[in-house]
Amino acid sequence: MSFDGNGADSGSMANQAVVEKDAQTTISTNGFKKTGYQFIGWNTSADGVGTSYSAEEKVSKVPSGATLYAQWKANRYTVKFDSNGGDGSMADVEATYDSLATLPDNTFTKSGKKFAGWATTQEKANDEAVDYSDGTEVLNLAESGDVTLYAVWTDKDVLDPELSDTVVTYDGTQKQFKIDGDYTIEYYLNREKVDNPIAAGIYDVVVSRDEDADCAAYHARIAAGLVIEKAALTITPNNMSAYVGDAVPTLDQKAYKIEGLCGDDELEKAPTLSYESTPDMTKPGSVKIVAAGAEASDNYEVSYGTGTLTVSNRPVTPPSSSDKTEVEKNPDGSTTTTVTKPDGSQTITHETATGTESVVKKDGDGNVTSTEVTVSKKDAESGRVELPLADAEPVTDVDKAPEVEVKVPSSVTADKPVQVTVPVAKDDGSEPNYGIVVFAVDAEGNETVIPKCAVDDDGNVVFEATGNVVIKVVDAAKDMPDVTDADWFAGDVVDFATARGIVNGVALPDGSRVIDGYGKTSRGMFVAMLHNLELNPGAASEGSLADVPSDAFYADAAAWALEEGILSGVDMPGGTKQFQGNADVTREQVAVFLMRYAGYLGMDVSKRAEIDFPDAGEVSGFAKDAMSWAVANGLFTGDDVTGELNPTDGAARAEVAAVLMRFINLMYA
């Protein structure tokens, strides 16, 4: 028989000749060696699938002429880890020769040092020579037995951030010291720590950062690092007028304009108004009106403007003549009556064929002084009415928008509203402006946007009236600096959502806001959006789900939604429920919330459609009915590229805004 080393890297064996049927002679002692391996016997096949023989096997069992191949078993060895002066411990790694082994991540620490890798000797480690990096794969560190790797430590990085004074002006919001990087920043005003620097003043700033795996601890104090300068506050008396021969007008001590007050700040003491000199009412002229004595918080530098009392000759009134009345019958069955007075002022009354009447009054220069519309019982019963007015020219300043008083019959209530369409002017061929909204004006002059107002295909604005209301039509869309023309939601969606307060933007440290359209929407955010659409009503009780913090921004919204059946909560083990307000709201959860909200509003939720999307099978059982309703009403249309519904994916802020835009338009379909 002959012998084959079968991969041995040293040694040799001569052929062995024996007498047939010799029952005593054993196979020759193995003379081969293979580094990292242990000899375990012989086999008639190199790959070990033939007949195996032990090292002491009797020769008589081996067929004449056979070649025996040495069989090898890879050795096991142990990798140990030395902290080389560090702290902590690490478990050994068992490895097999000729097989890759992965070094575990280092868990040793050493004060003031950062871990750089492993060295095969302590001398190399002390010279900061790295043989193996953390978590790398290694091969054949030893033939057998134990091998030790030594931690290599290097000095930690020393932070050197750029520190420069931050100077800003008080505006009622929290200010921050500007620094790049992740640092802990503390503020001190007159040696007292201030958590949220808002008030005007000179703040010392302490910048610090704890030691971590790569960097040494950092601490610096910047005297006057944050300076919040006082805001300029200007008080200007209103102008007044009088005629020659009148008594000196008494000054209204509230007739002044304040510029520069921030947020909810108010004057601590009102100013006193007076004439700079006694007005001479015997001839035309003017006298300055001055203000003094006002007091504001230390956040303001108060200054004063001046008003003017103008004394003029009384105008001569021309002889009066009779009013002129013109009546025009229009092709649509409506009637327009125009009454023109001798001074040129007009009263224009327009009555539709269904009885709804508008009365517009203009002064002698043609300026509209008042507009009033009375909705007929017939239109109220139909549930829809278009105001018979000239197309409104929207303005961006609500204070400058003209008022329209809308009167409705007593049959119009919250349970039986009337859908009101206000004509809006737009250029021929132009697209509707989705930033157009309706503001309601109460008896005290407070103006509140009606968030659930829509814009129809003709660009007119539509809202629900539940009683008499004074309205203004305003273009209230807000510019968002992070939106570009390349964003799919640029224009219509952003204008619609920001104008109605559905999305108010994410606040940045500098006080600006961005829409963050691709950012995810949490369950708390979405329920808060629905709460905003209802103008944030309070819940009748204080009960809510257990995981809703009382100071969470969505706490009131969650309590309201739970009470109204819009929110039911996520089932948890043990039969409890949670809101999980910080979790991403999925598309299918949006569908469920909206279907319940539609029911709360009294909308028809009976329509259904097949969920015919490539991933329809991914819709969860609890959401299938709501998703069928949402698809039937066009609230979800699928991904533009893949056509998928993605029901369990988190909904982006812009996607939610687009769905709510479709939902509000659905209310008036």
Order of alpha helices (4+ residues) and beta strands (2+ residues): beta-beta-beta-beta-beta-beta-beta-beta-beta-beta-alpha-beta-beta-beta-beta-beta-beta-beta-beta-beta-beta-beta-beta-beta-beta-beta-beta-beta-beta-beta-alpha-beta-beta-beta-beta-beta-beta-beta-beta-alpha-beta-beta-alpha-alpha-beta-beta-alpha-alpha-alpha
